[in-house]
Amino acid sequence: MNKRFSWFNATSLTLGFAFLYLPILILIIYSFNESKLVTVWAGFSTKWYGVLLHDQAYLDAVKITLKVAVVSSTVATILGTMAAWVLVRAGRFPGRTLFSGMIYAPLVVPDVITGLSLLLLFIAMGLDRGVGTIILAHTTFSMCYVSVVVSSRLVSFDMSLEEAALDLGCSPFDAFRSVTLPIIAPAVISGWLLSFTLSLDDLVISSFASGPSATTLPMKIFSQVRLGLNPEVNALSTIMIAIVTIGVVTSSVLTKRASVRRQRQEQAALAQG
């Protein structure tokens, strides 16, 4: 049955996309504004990007943010993958319900509660708040997202491939490294990119976990916007949008290539069989 694309559907779709992406487009356009007043267009210019590159406070915030994002995403990916493996492959074991609940709790707990609980934990442990505590906080809430992504791929994983590797003499670790990991690699990469994006974007938890010597980029932007709109913020936001877009496109390309390669391998195996 053919469904016609009505004017109502076209209008709804257009308004929906405009509501989502028009503010971002306006922000990008005004990042090239000559005027210091962000709401008044005075001509095309890239001077605010140059000013941004010489603003040491923003550069320090960028360095801290990227360091935290890379380290926390990597650790969260490792821990999240291990947690997903236990949930999917370990079967029923004592404490499994509590274990899964502790992993998925950060998904539903408000960021304010998570940040406050982590702050109280760091104070009780006597840890000085800084880059290290921010990494611990970001790893805590990022690993649950990785676990969800990787476990969804492990559920549909064909166990016969791993069993064949074990029958051919591979140890469990070698079978995981040579067979399982390459197949679930797109999910692992997607989990890392998701964690990286969440870390770049986090403001609430970072505000609780950071100290005077560690200011992340979202915290710097938020404090700057509270004092007044600045064209540098538009330029910086445009750069962040470009980085996230490149990451999403890269993840999509890698996932598509891995899917095509897996299909070719399956077709080759069927042809040989």
HELIX and SHEET records of a PDB file:
HELIX    1   1 TRP A    7  TYR A   30  1                                  24    
HELIX    2   2 LYS A   47  LEU A   53  1                                   7    
HELIX    3   3 GLN A   56  ARG A   89  1                                  34    
HELIX    4   4 ARG A   96  VAL A  108  1                                  13    
HELIX    5   5 ASP A  111  MET A  125  1                                  15    
HELIX    6   6 VAL A  131  VAL A  155  1                                  25    
HELIX    7   7 MET A  159  ASP A  167  1                                   9    
HELIX    8   8 PRO A  172  ALA A  175  1                                   4    
HELIX    9   9 PHE A  176  THR A  180  3                                   5    
HELIX   10  10 LEU A  181  ASP A  201  1                                  21    
HELIX   11  11 VAL A  204  ALA A  209  1                                   6    
HELIX   12  12 LEU A  217  LEU A  227  1                                  11    
HELIX   13  13 PRO A  231  GLN A  272  1                                  42    
END                                                                             
